[in-house]
Amino acid sequence: MKKIFKLYLLGFFLLSDFIVFAQEPGAGAEGGQPSLEGTSDPQPASVDSKLIYLLIIGLLFAVYTIQKRSKKA
């Protein structure tokens, strides 16, 4: 039961970033309505904030794999 709770908690913290920074539907430049003739392009999406999660998960997987192989030998 504790293992499932820990996995749920980890998943919540990793995925909550998407929810926290989500844009409201219909939010545009003029009066909350999206404009077809906007004066500027939208800001490009940043990928840099997710690279740290990928690095952490990769390191944890590497440690897990090394420990698993050392127990077999």
C-alpha angles and dihedrals in degrees: 000000000000091000092055091048092051092050091048091049092048091049091049093053094045094048099037090080089071092053097044095055099037117133119238115251112258095018106146142150099272122050096326093297121114111246123218092205098048119173094225139027119252118262114269116252116259117232096180095086092061097048093079090057090051091050093050093048091047092051092047091050091049092051091047092050093048092049092048092051093046091054091053093053 
